[in-house]
Amino acid sequence: MAKMLELFLEPSWCKGCGICVAFCPKQALELVNGKARLKAQNECILCGLCEQRCPDYAVYIRETEV
């Protein structure tokens, strides 16, 4: 099976600090109702800057099988 990477956000862990949004070079994230989420039309390049800076580990890149 093929594997692919995807950005995952755990809303229950997110405190809405906005650090991930600020550091995203493609503006693929937004804060909605105090939680980070991917924009509908996002340009995420899986660079990992949001994952590296999230103080609550609410944003991470994971490997999934396709």
CHARMM internal coordinates of N, CA and C (Angstrom, degrees):
IC EDIT
DIST 1 N 1 CA 1.4562
DIST 1 CA 1 C 1.5187
ANGL 1 N 1 CA 1 C 109.85
DIST 1 C 2 N 1.3072
ANGL 1 CA 1 C 2 N 114.21
DIHE 1 N 1 CA 1 C 2 N 146.61
DIST 2 N 2 CA 1.4621
ANGL 1 C 2 N 2 CA 120.34
DIHE 1 CA 1 C 2 N 2 CA 178.07
DIST 2 CA 2 C 1.5209
ANGL 2 N 2 CA 2 C 109.75
DIHE 1 C 2 N 2 CA 2 C -80.27
DIST 2 C 3 N 1.3100
ANGL 2 CA 2 C 3 N 114.97
DIHE 2 N 2 CA 2 C 3 N 150.59
DIST 3 N 3 CA 1.4614
ANGL 2 C 3 N 3 CA 120.62
DIHE 2 CA 2 C 3 N 3 CA 177.78
DIST 3 CA 3 C 1.5142
ANGL 3 N 3 CA 3 C 108.68
DIHE 2 C 3 N 3 CA 3 C -119.58
DIST 3 C 4 N 1.3151
ANGL 3 CA 3 C 4 N 114.47
DIHE 3 N 3 CA 3 C 4 N 146.44
DIST 4 N 4 CA 1.4571
ANGL 3 C 4 N 4 CA 119.58
DIHE 3 CA 3 C 4 N 4 CA 177.01
DIST 4 CA 4 C 1.5244
ANGL 4 N 4 CA 4 C 109.05
DIHE 3 C 4 N 4 CA 4 C -139.50
DIST 4 C 5 N 1.3092
ANGL 4 CA 4 C 5 N 115.06
DIHE 4 N 4 CA 4 C 5 N 159.10
DIST 5 N 5 CA 1.4637
ANGL 4 C 5 N 5 CA 121.36
DIHE 4 CA 4 C 5 N 5 CA 178.61
DIST 5 CA 5 C 1.5168
ANGL 5 N 5 CA 5 C 109.23
DIHE 4 C 5 N 5 CA 5 C -98.48
DIST 5 C 6 N 1.3351
ANGL 5 CA 5 C 6 N 115.21
DIHE 5 N 5 CA 5 C 6 N 145.59
DIST 6 N 6 CA 1.4556
ANGL 5 C 6 N 6 CA 119.72
DIHE 5 CA 5 C 6 N 6 CA 175.45
DIST 6 CA 6 C 1.5188
ANGL 6 N 6 CA 6 C 109.36
DIHE 5 C 6 N 6 CA 6 C -144.81
DIST 6 C 7 N 1.3147
ANGL 6 CA 6 C 7 N 115.31
DIHE 6 N 6 CA 6 C 7 N 150.85
DIST 7 N 7 CA 1.4601
ANGL 6 C 7 N 7 CA 121.09
DIHE 6 CA 6 C 7 N 7 CA 176.68
DIST 7 CA 7 C 1.5207
ANGL 7 N 7 CA 7 C 107.65
DIHE 6 C 7 N 7 CA 7 C -85.01
DIST 7 C 8 N 1.3118
ANGL 7 CA 7 C 8 N 116.42
DIHE 7 N 7 CA 7 C 8 N 131.63
DIST 8 N 8 CA 1.4567
ANGL 7 C 8 N 8 CA 121.62
DIHE 7 CA 7 C 8 N 8 CA -179.21
DIST 8 CA 8 C 1.5198
ANGL 8 N 8 CA 8 C 109.07
DIHE 7 C 8 N 8 CA 8 C -124.65
DIST 8 C 9 N 1.3130
ANGL 8 CA 8 C 9 N 116.01
DIHE 8 N 8 CA 8 C 9 N 137.19
DIST 9 N 9 CA 1.4645
ANGL 8 C 9 N 9 CA 121.97
DIHE 8 CA 8 C 9 N 9 CA 177.01
DIST 9 CA 9 C 1.5185
ANGL 9 N 9 CA 9 C 108.67
DIHE 8 C 9 N 9 CA 9 C -119.73
DIST 9 C 10 N 1.3123
ANGL 9 CA 9 C 10 N 116.01
DIHE 9 N 9 CA 9 C 10 N 131.43
DIST 10 N 10 CA 1.4624
ANGL 9 C 10 N 10 CA 122.36
DIHE 9 CA 9 C 10 N 10 CA 178.12
DIST 10 CA 10 C 1.5321
ANGL 10 N 10 CA 10 C 107.54
DIHE 9 C 10 N 10 CA 10 C -102.26
DIST 10 C 11 N 1.3460
ANGL 10 CA 10 C 11 N 117.62
DIHE 10 N 10 CA 10 C 11 N 96.84
DIST 11 N 11 CA 1.4667
ANGL 10 C 11 N 11 CA 120.86
DIHE 10 CA 10 C 11 N 11 CA -174.55
DIST 11 CA 11 C 1.5304
ANGL 11 N 11 CA 11 C 114.28
DIHE 10 C 11 N 11 CA 11 C -58.08
DIST 11 C 12 N 1.3059
ANGL 11 CA 11 C 12 N 117.77
DIHE 11 N 11 CA 11 C 12 N -33.77
DIST 12 N 12 CA 1.4693
ANGL 11 C 12 N 12 CA 119.34
DIHE 11 CA 11 C 12 N 12 CA -177.67
DIST 12 CA 12 C 1.5289
ANGL 12 N 12 CA 12 C 112.23
DIHE 11 C 12 N 12 CA 12 C -69.39
DIST 12 C 13 N 1.3185
ANGL 12 CA 12 C 13 N 117.51
DIHE 12 N 12 CA 12 C 13 N -18.67
DIST 13 N 13 CA 1.4694
ANGL 12 C 13 N 13 CA 121.39
DIHE 12 CA 12 C 13 N 13 CA 178.28
DIST 13 CA 13 C 1.5283
ANGL 13 N 13 CA 13 C 111.97
DIHE 12 C 13 N 13 CA 13 C -93.70
DIST 13 C 14 N 1.3287
ANGL 13 CA 13 C 14 N 116.76
DIHE 13 N 13 CA 13 C 14 N -18.51
DIST 14 N 14 CA 1.4726
ANGL 13 C 14 N 14 CA 121.89
DIHE 13 CA 13 C 14 N 14 CA -174.91
DIST 14 CA 14 C 1.5139
ANGL 14 N 14 CA 14 C 110.78
DIHE 13 C 14 N 14 CA 14 C -76.04
DIST 14 C 15 N 1.3417
ANGL 14 CA 14 C 15 N 115.96
DIHE 14 N 14 CA 14 C 15 N 129.52
DIST 15 N 15 CA 1.4713
ANGL 14 C 15 N 15 CA 120.01
DIHE 14 CA 14 C 15 N 15 CA 176.46
DIST 15 CA 15 C 1.5251
ANGL 15 N 15 CA 15 C 111.63
DIHE 14 C 15 N 15 CA 15 C -102.07
DIST 15 C 16 N 1.3283
ANGL 15 CA 15 C 16 N 117.58
DIHE 15 N 15 CA 15 C 16 N 3.19
DIST 16 N 16 CA 1.4514
ANGL 15 C 16 N 16 CA 121.02
DIHE 15 CA 15 C 16 N 16 CA 175.04
DIST 16 CA 16 C 1.5098
ANGL 16 N 16 CA 16 C 115.43
DIHE 15 C 16 N 16 CA 16 C 76.03
DIST 16 C 17 N 1.3263
ANGL 16 CA 16 C 17 N 117.38
DIHE 16 N 16 CA 16 C 17 N 29.44
DIST 17 N 17 CA 1.4702
ANGL 16 C 17 N 17 CA 120.45
DIHE 16 CA 16 C 17 N 17 CA -177.43
DIST 17 CA 17 C 1.5328
ANGL 17 N 17 CA 17 C 112.57
DIHE 16 C 17 N 17 CA 17 C -70.39
DIST 17 C 18 N 1.3362
ANGL 17 CA 17 C 18 N 117.72
DIHE 17 N 17 CA 17 C 18 N -25.38
DIST 18 N 18 CA 1.4590
ANGL 17 C 18 N 18 CA 121.94
DIHE 17 CA 17 C 18 N 18 CA 177.70
DIST 18 CA 18 C 1.5179
ANGL 18 N 18 CA 18 C 115.54
DIHE 17 C 18 N 18 CA 18 C 83.25
DIST 18 C 19 N 1.3172
ANGL 18 CA 18 C 19 N 118.08
DIHE 18 N 18 CA 18 C 19 N 4.95
DIST 19 N 19 CA 1.4648
ANGL 18 C 19 N 19 CA 120.51
DIHE 18 CA 18 C 19 N 19 CA -179.77
DIST 19 CA 19 C 1.5316
ANGL 19 N 19 CA 19 C 110.24
DIHE 18 C 19 N 19 CA 19 C -61.91
DIST 19 C 20 N 1.3101
ANGL 19 CA 19 C 20 N 117.66
DIHE 19 N 19 CA 19 C 20 N -43.62
DIST 20 N 20 CA 1.4705
ANGL 19 C 20 N 20 CA 120.90
DIHE 19 CA 19 C 20 N 20 CA -179.26
DIST 20 CA 20 C 1.5264
ANGL 20 N 20 CA 20 C 110.52
DIHE 19 C 20 N 20 CA 20 C -61.58
DIST 20 C 21 N 1.3234
ANGL 20 CA 20 C 21 N 116.22
DIHE 20 N 20 CA 20 C 21 N -40.58
DIST 21 N 21 CA 1.4675
ANGL 20 C 21 N 21 CA 121.26
DIHE 20 CA 20 C 21 N 21 CA 179.57
DIST 21 CA 21 C 1.5257
ANGL 21 N 21 CA 21 C 109.82
DIHE 20 C 21 N 21 CA 21 C -63.79
DIST 21 C 22 N 1.3184
ANGL 21 CA 21 C 22 N 117.37
DIHE 21 N 21 CA 21 C 22 N -43.73
DIST 22 N 22 CA 1.4627
ANGL 21 C 22 N 22 CA 122.30
DIHE 21 CA 21 C 22 N 22 CA -177.57
DIST 22 CA 22 C 1.5220
ANGL 22 N 22 CA 22 C 112.46
DIHE 21 C 22 N 22 CA 22 C -65.69
DIST 22 C 23 N 1.3248
ANGL 22 CA 22 C 23 N 117.86
DIHE 22 N 22 CA 22 C 23 N -35.16
DIST 23 N 23 CA 1.4590
ANGL 22 C 23 N 23 CA 120.78
DIHE 22 CA 22 C 23 N 23 CA -175.50
DIST 23 CA 23 C 1.5248
ANGL 23 N 23 CA 23 C 114.30
DIHE 22 C 23 N 23 CA 23 C -90.84
DIST 23 C 24 N 1.3239
ANGL 23 CA 23 C 24 N 118.62
DIHE 23 N 23 CA 23 C 24 N -8.25
DIST 24 N 24 CA 1.4741
ANGL 23 C 24 N 24 CA 120.68
DIHE 23 CA 23 C 24 N 24 CA -178.54
DIST 24 CA 24 C 1.5289
ANGL 24 N 24 CA 24 C 109.99
DIHE 23 C 24 N 24 CA 24 C -69.39
DIST 24 C 25 N 1.3402
ANGL 24 CA 24 C 25 N 117.51
DIHE 24 N 24 CA 24 C 25 N 117.04
DIST 25 N 25 CA 1.4641
ANGL 24 C 25 N 25 CA 119.74
DIHE 24 CA 24 C 25 N 25 CA -178.35
DIST 25 CA 25 C 1.5262
ANGL 25 N 25 CA 25 C 113.54
DIHE 24 C 25 N 25 CA 25 C -71.11
DIST 25 C 26 N 1.3129
ANGL 25 CA 25 C 26 N 117.73
DIHE 25 N 25 CA 25 C 26 N -15.62
DIST 26 N 26 CA 1.4647
ANGL 25 C 26 N 26 CA 122.01
DIHE 25 CA 25 C 26 N 26 CA -178.86
DIST 26 CA 26 C 1.5300
ANGL 26 N 26 CA 26 C 113.31
DIHE 25 C 26 N 26 CA 26 C -109.56
DIST 26 C 27 N 1.3384
ANGL 26 CA 26 C 27 N 117.24
DIHE 26 N 26 CA 26 C 27 N 6.19
DIST 27 N 27 CA 1.4676
ANGL 26 C 27 N 27 CA 122.00
DIHE 26 CA 26 C 27 N 27 CA -178.60
DIST 27 CA 27 C 1.5305
ANGL 27 N 27 CA 27 C 111.48
DIHE 26 C 27 N 27 CA 27 C 50.16
DIST 27 C 28 N 1.3391
ANGL 27 CA 27 C 28 N 116.03
DIHE 27 N 27 CA 27 C 28 N 44.05
DIST 28 N 28 CA 1.4669
ANGL 27 C 28 N 28 CA 121.60
DIHE 27 CA 27 C 28 N 28 CA -178.63
DIST 28 CA 28 C 1.5216
ANGL 28 N 28 CA 28 C 112.70
DIHE 27 C 28 N 28 CA 28 C -86.86
DIST 28 C 29 N 1.3321
ANGL 28 CA 28 C 29 N 117.12
DIHE 28 N 28 CA 28 C 29 N -9.99
DIST 29 N 29 CA 1.4585
ANGL 28 C 29 N 29 CA 121.44
DIHE 28 CA 28 C 29 N 29 CA -178.16
DIST 29 CA 29 C 1.5182
ANGL 29 N 29 CA 29 C 110.86
DIHE 28 C 29 N 29 CA 29 C -113.44
DIST 29 C 30 N 1.3308
ANGL 29 CA 29 C 30 N 115.38
DIHE 29 N 29 CA 29 C 30 N 156.28
DIST 30 N 30 CA 1.4507
ANGL 29 C 30 N 30 CA 121.37
DIHE 29 CA 29 C 30 N 30 CA 176.48
DIST 30 CA 30 C 1.5246
ANGL 30 N 30 CA 30 C 108.82
DIHE 29 C 30 N 30 CA 30 C -147.75
DIST 30 C 31 N 1.3159
ANGL 30 CA 30 C 31 N 116.41
DIHE 30 N 30 CA 30 C 31 N 160.33
DIST 31 N 31 CA 1.4580
ANGL 30 C 31 N 31 CA 121.62
DIHE 30 CA 30 C 31 N 31 CA 173.41
DIST 31 CA 31 C 1.5264
ANGL 31 N 31 CA 31 C 108.19
DIHE 30 C 31 N 31 CA 31 C -100.11
DIST 31 C 32 N 1.3256
ANGL 31 CA 31 C 32 N 115.53
DIHE 31 N 31 CA 31 C 32 N 127.60
DIST 32 N 32 CA 1.4623
ANGL 31 C 32 N 32 CA 121.51
DIHE 31 CA 31 C 32 N 32 CA 178.01
DIST 32 CA 32 C 1.5224
ANGL 32 N 32 CA 32 C 107.24
DIHE 31 C 32 N 32 CA 32 C -132.51
DIST 32 C 33 N 1.3099
ANGL 32 CA 32 C 33 N 116.17
DIHE 32 N 32 CA 32 C 33 N 122.63
DIST 33 N 33 CA 1.4693
ANGL 32 C 33 N 33 CA 121.72
DIHE 32 CA 32 C 33 N 33 CA -178.32
DIST 33 CA 33 C 1.5271
ANGL 33 N 33 CA 33 C 111.66
DIHE 32 C 33 N 33 CA 33 C 52.73
DIST 33 C 34 N 1.3232
ANGL 33 CA 33 C 34 N 116.54
DIHE 33 N 33 CA 33 C 34 N 39.47
DIST 34 N 34 CA 1.4590
ANGL 33 C 34 N 34 CA 121.35
DIHE 33 CA 33 C 34 N 34 CA 175.97
DIST 34 CA 34 C 1.5127
ANGL 34 N 34 CA 34 C 115.68
DIHE 33 C 34 N 34 CA 34 C 77.64
DIST 34 C 35 N 1.3357
ANGL 34 CA 34 C 35 N 118.22
DIHE 34 N 34 CA 34 C 35 N 14.77
DIST 35 N 35 CA 1.4622
ANGL 34 C 35 N 35 CA 122.15
DIHE 34 CA 34 C 35 N 35 CA 179.42
DIST 35 CA 35 C 1.5306
ANGL 35 N 35 CA 35 C 109.71
DIHE 34 C 35 N 35 CA 35 C -132.91
DIST 35 C 36 N 1.3300
ANGL 35 CA 35 C 36 N 115.69
DIHE 35 N 35 CA 35 C 36 N 144.83
DIST 36 N 36 CA 1.4607
ANGL 35 C 36 N 36 CA 120.02
DIHE 35 CA 35 C 36 N 36 CA 177.30
DIST 36 CA 36 C 1.5189
ANGL 36 N 36 CA 36 C 109.73
DIHE 35 C 36 N 36 CA 36 C -77.79
DIST 36 C 37 N 1.3266
ANGL 36 CA 36 C 37 N 115.25
DIHE 36 N 36 CA 36 C 37 N 144.85
DIST 37 N 37 CA 1.4589
ANGL 36 C 37 N 37 CA 120.16
DIHE 36 CA 36 C 37 N 37 CA 174.69
DIST 37 CA 37 C 1.5250
ANGL 37 N 37 CA 37 C 109.26
DIHE 36 C 37 N 37 CA 37 C -155.36
DIST 37 C 38 N 1.3251
ANGL 37 CA 37 C 38 N 115.47
DIHE 37 N 37 CA 37 C 38 N 160.32
DIST 38 N 38 CA 1.4558
ANGL 37 C 38 N 38 CA 120.90
DIHE 37 CA 37 C 38 N 38 CA 175.29
DIST 38 CA 38 C 1.5206
ANGL 38 N 38 CA 38 C 108.75
DIHE 37 C 38 N 38 CA 38 C -73.66
DIST 38 C 39 N 1.3120
ANGL 38 CA 38 C 39 N 116.44
DIHE 38 N 38 CA 38 C 39 N 138.71
DIST 39 N 39 CA 1.4513
ANGL 38 C 39 N 39 CA 120.28
DIHE 38 CA 38 C 39 N 39 CA 174.81
DIST 39 CA 39 C 1.5245
ANGL 39 N 39 CA 39 C 108.46
DIHE 38 C 39 N 39 CA 39 C -67.92
DIST 39 C 40 N 1.3225
ANGL 39 CA 39 C 40 N 116.60
DIHE 39 N 39 CA 39 C 40 N 154.43
DIST 40 N 40 CA 1.4642
ANGL 39 C 40 N 40 CA 121.29
DIHE 39 CA 39 C 40 N 40 CA -179.49
DIST 40 CA 40 C 1.5323
ANGL 40 N 40 CA 40 C 110.87
DIHE 39 C 40 N 40 CA 40 C -57.40
DIST 40 C 41 N 1.3017
ANGL 40 CA 40 C 41 N 116.62
DIHE 40 N 40 CA 40 C 41 N -46.96
DIST 41 N 41 CA 1.4620
ANGL 40 C 41 N 41 CA 121.70
DIHE 40 CA 40 C 41 N 41 CA 177.60
DIST 41 CA 41 C 1.5204
ANGL 41 N 41 CA 41 C 107.19
DIHE 40 C 41 N 41 CA 41 C -107.40
DIST 41 C 42 N 1.3125
ANGL 41 CA 41 C 42 N 116.36
DIHE 41 N 41 CA 41 C 42 N 81.49
DIST 42 N 42 CA 1.4604
ANGL 41 C 42 N 42 CA 118.84
DIHE 41 CA 41 C 42 N 42 CA -175.67
DIST 42 CA 42 C 1.5208
ANGL 42 N 42 CA 42 C 111.66
DIHE 41 C 42 N 42 CA 42 C -99.09
DIST 42 C 43 N 1.2897
ANGL 42 CA 42 C 43 N 114.95
DIHE 42 N 42 CA 42 C 43 N 160.90
DIST 43 N 43 CA 1.4554
ANGL 42 C 43 N 43 CA 123.00
DIHE 42 CA 42 C 43 N 43 CA -179.61
DIST 43 CA 43 C 1.5281
ANGL 43 N 43 CA 43 C 110.57
DIHE 42 C 43 N 43 CA 43 C -117.34
DIST 43 C 44 N 1.3070
ANGL 43 CA 43 C 44 N 117.76
DIHE 43 N 43 CA 43 C 44 N 29.21
DIST 44 N 44 CA 1.4687
ANGL 43 C 44 N 44 CA 122.27
DIHE 43 CA 43 C 44 N 44 CA -175.54
DIST 44 CA 44 C 1.5322
ANGL 44 N 44 CA 44 C 110.83
DIHE 43 C 44 N 44 CA 44 C -54.83
DIST 44 C 45 N 1.3298
ANGL 44 CA 44 C 45 N 115.31
DIHE 44 N 44 CA 44 C 45 N 129.27
DIST 45 N 45 CA 1.4652
ANGL 44 C 45 N 45 CA 120.88
DIHE 44 CA 44 C 45 N 45 CA 179.10
DIST 45 CA 45 C 1.5297
ANGL 45 N 45 CA 45 C 111.24
DIHE 44 C 45 N 45 CA 45 C -110.19
DIST 45 C 46 N 1.3462
ANGL 45 CA 45 C 46 N 116.31
DIHE 45 N 45 CA 45 C 46 N 11.18
DIST 46 N 46 CA 1.4638
ANGL 45 C 46 N 46 CA 122.42
DIHE 45 CA 45 C 46 N 46 CA 178.10
DIST 46 CA 46 C 1.5232
ANGL 46 N 46 CA 46 C 112.06
DIHE 45 C 46 N 46 CA 46 C 55.06
DIST 46 C 47 N 1.3277
ANGL 46 CA 46 C 47 N 116.29
DIHE 46 N 46 CA 46 C 47 N 41.42
DIST 47 N 47 CA 1.4674
ANGL 46 C 47 N 47 CA 121.16
DIHE 46 CA 46 C 47 N 47 CA -179.42
DIST 47 CA 47 C 1.5274
ANGL 47 N 47 CA 47 C 112.04
DIHE 46 C 47 N 47 CA 47 C -74.72
DIST 47 C 48 N 1.3388
ANGL 47 CA 47 C 48 N 116.88
DIHE 47 N 47 CA 47 C 48 N -24.15
DIST 48 N 48 CA 1.4559
ANGL 47 C 48 N 48 CA 121.09
DIHE 47 CA 47 C 48 N 48 CA 177.28
DIST 48 CA 48 C 1.5175
ANGL 48 N 48 CA 48 C 115.69
DIHE 47 C 48 N 48 CA 48 C 87.11
DIST 48 C 49 N 1.3293
ANGL 48 CA 48 C 49 N 118.96
DIHE 48 N 48 CA 48 C 49 N 2.99
DIST 49 N 49 CA 1.4636
ANGL 48 C 49 N 49 CA 120.26
DIHE 48 CA 48 C 49 N 49 CA -179.87
DIST 49 CA 49 C 1.5255
ANGL 49 N 49 CA 49 C 111.67
DIHE 48 C 49 N 49 CA 49 C -63.11
DIST 49 C 50 N 1.3144
ANGL 49 CA 49 C 50 N 117.28
DIHE 49 N 49 CA 49 C 50 N -37.45
DIST 50 N 50 CA 1.4665
ANGL 49 C 50 N 50 CA 120.13
DIHE 49 CA 49 C 50 N 50 CA 178.50
DIST 50 CA 50 C 1.5270
ANGL 50 N 50 CA 50 C 110.36
DIHE 49 C 50 N 50 CA 50 C -67.97
DIST 50 C 51 N 1.3026
ANGL 50 CA 50 C 51 N 116.14
DIHE 50 N 50 CA 50 C 51 N -41.39
DIST 51 N 51 CA 1.4686
ANGL 50 C 51 N 51 CA 121.27
DIHE 50 CA 50 C 51 N 51 CA 179.38
DIST 51 CA 51 C 1.5346
ANGL 51 N 51 CA 51 C 111.03
DIHE 50 C 51 N 51 CA 51 C -62.38
DIST 51 C 52 N 1.3088
ANGL 51 CA 51 C 52 N 116.37
DIHE 51 N 51 CA 51 C 52 N -42.40
DIST 52 N 52 CA 1.4678
ANGL 51 C 52 N 52 CA 121.12
DIHE 51 CA 51 C 52 N 52 CA -178.28
DIST 52 CA 52 C 1.5220
ANGL 52 N 52 CA 52 C 112.19
DIHE 51 C 52 N 52 CA 52 C -65.60
DIST 52 C 53 N 1.3251
ANGL 52 CA 52 C 53 N 117.61
DIHE 52 N 52 CA 52 C 53 N -31.21
DIST 53 N 53 CA 1.4541
ANGL 52 C 53 N 53 CA 120.75
DIHE 52 CA 52 C 53 N 53 CA -172.22
DIST 53 CA 53 C 1.5248
ANGL 53 N 53 CA 53 C 115.27
DIHE 52 C 53 N 53 CA 53 C -100.96
DIST 53 C 54 N 1.3213
ANGL 53 CA 53 C 54 N 117.80
DIHE 53 N 53 CA 53 C 54 N -10.02
DIST 54 N 54 CA 1.4650
ANGL 53 C 54 N 54 CA 119.69
DIHE 53 CA 53 C 54 N 54 CA -179.15
DIST 54 CA 54 C 1.5274
ANGL 54 N 54 CA 54 C 110.08
DIHE 53 C 54 N 54 CA 54 C -68.77
DIST 54 C 55 N 1.3402
ANGL 54 CA 54 C 55 N 117.80
DIHE 54 N 54 CA 54 C 55 N 116.50
DIST 55 N 55 CA 1.4568
ANGL 54 C 55 N 55 CA 120.35
DIHE 54 CA 54 C 55 N 55 CA -177.78
DIST 55 CA 55 C 1.5269
ANGL 55 N 55 CA 55 C 113.41
DIHE 54 C 55 N 55 CA 55 C -71.87
DIST 55 C 56 N 1.3237
ANGL 55 CA 55 C 56 N 117.36
DIHE 55 N 55 CA 55 C 56 N -13.77
DIST 56 N 56 CA 1.4651
ANGL 55 C 56 N 56 CA 121.15
DIHE 55 CA 55 C 56 N 56 CA -176.67
DIST 56 CA 56 C 1.5305
ANGL 56 N 56 CA 56 C 113.29
DIHE 55 C 56 N 56 CA 56 C -111.70
DIST 56 C 57 N 1.3294
ANGL 56 CA 56 C 57 N 116.87
DIHE 56 N 56 CA 56 C 57 N 7.05
DIST 57 N 57 CA 1.4733
ANGL 56 C 57 N 57 CA 122.19
DIHE 56 CA 56 C 57 N 57 CA -179.92
DIST 57 CA 57 C 1.5288
ANGL 57 N 57 CA 57 C 111.87
DIHE 56 C 57 N 57 CA 57 C 57.06
DIST 57 C 58 N 1.3225
ANGL 57 CA 57 C 58 N 116.76
DIHE 57 N 57 CA 57 C 58 N 29.40
DIST 58 N 58 CA 1.4593
ANGL 57 C 58 N 58 CA 121.65
DIHE 57 CA 57 C 58 N 58 CA -178.90
DIST 58 CA 58 C 1.5262
ANGL 58 N 58 CA 58 C 112.18
DIHE 57 C 58 N 58 CA 58 C -82.92
DIST 58 C 59 N 1.3230
ANGL 58 CA 58 C 59 N 117.36
DIHE 58 N 58 CA 58 C 59 N -13.60
DIST 59 N 59 CA 1.4580
ANGL 58 C 59 N 59 CA 122.43
DIHE 58 CA 58 C 59 N 59 CA -179.24
DIST 59 CA 59 C 1.5271
ANGL 59 N 59 CA 59 C 107.51
DIHE 58 C 59 N 59 CA 59 C -121.48
DIST 59 C 60 N 1.3212
ANGL 59 CA 59 C 60 N 115.24
DIHE 59 N 59 CA 59 C 60 N 126.36
DIST 60 N 60 CA 1.4604
ANGL 59 C 60 N 60 CA 117.23
DIHE 59 CA 59 C 60 N 60 CA 178.34
DIST 60 CA 60 C 1.5219
ANGL 60 N 60 CA 60 C 111.10
DIHE 59 C 60 N 60 CA 60 C -155.26
DIST 60 C 61 N 1.3166
ANGL 60 CA 60 C 61 N 114.01
DIHE 60 N 60 CA 60 C 61 N 157.60
DIST 61 N 61 CA 1.4581
ANGL 60 C 61 N 61 CA 121.00
DIHE 60 CA 60 C 61 N 61 CA 177.62
DIST 61 CA 61 C 1.5219
ANGL 61 N 61 CA 61 C 106.72
DIHE 60 C 61 N 61 CA 61 C -99.56
DIST 61 C 62 N 1.3209
ANGL 61 CA 61 C 62 N 114.93
DIHE 61 N 61 CA 61 C 62 N 129.56
DIST 62 N 62 CA 1.4596
ANGL 61 C 62 N 62 CA 118.66
DIHE 61 CA 61 C 62 N 62 CA -179.69
DIST 62 CA 62 C 1.5291
ANGL 62 N 62 CA 62 C 109.57
DIHE 61 C 62 N 62 CA 62 C -127.45
DIST 62 C 63 N 1.2956
ANGL 62 CA 62 C 63 N 113.72
DIHE 62 N 62 CA 62 C 63 N 158.06
DIST 63 N 63 CA 1.4585
ANGL 62 C 63 N 63 CA 121.12
DIHE 62 CA 62 C 63 N 63 CA 179.21
DIST 63 CA 63 C 1.5296
ANGL 63 N 63 CA 63 C 108.58
DIHE 62 C 63 N 63 CA 63 C -97.14
DIST 63 C 64 N 1.3190
ANGL 63 CA 63 C 64 N 116.22
DIHE 63 N 63 CA 63 C 64 N 131.29
DIST 64 N 64 CA 1.4618
ANGL 63 C 64 N 64 CA 120.95
DIHE 63 CA 63 C 64 N 64 CA 178.72
DIST 64 CA 64 C 1.5208
ANGL 64 N 64 CA 64 C 109.54
DIHE 63 C 64 N 64 CA 64 C -126.06
DIST 64 C 65 N 1.2997
ANGL 64 CA 64 C 65 N 116.08
DIHE 64 N 64 CA 64 C 65 N 154.80
DIST 65 N 65 CA 1.4679
ANGL 64 C 65 N 65 CA 121.05
DIHE 64 CA 64 C 65 N 65 CA 176.17
DIST 65 CA 65 C 1.5140
ANGL 65 N 65 CA 65 C 108.74
DIHE 64 C 65 N 65 CA 65 C -92.03
DIST 65 C 66 N 1.3119
ANGL 65 CA 65 C 66 N 114.98
DIHE 65 N 65 CA 65 C 66 N 140.44
DIST 66 N 66 CA 1.4618
ANGL 65 C 66 N 66 CA 120.53
DIHE 65 CA 65 C 66 N 66 CA -178.36
DIST 66 CA 66 C 1.5158
ANGL 66 N 66 CA 66 C 109.59
DIHE 65 C 66 N 66 CA 66 C -107.19
END
COOR INIT
IC SEED 1 N 1 CA 1 C
IC BUILD
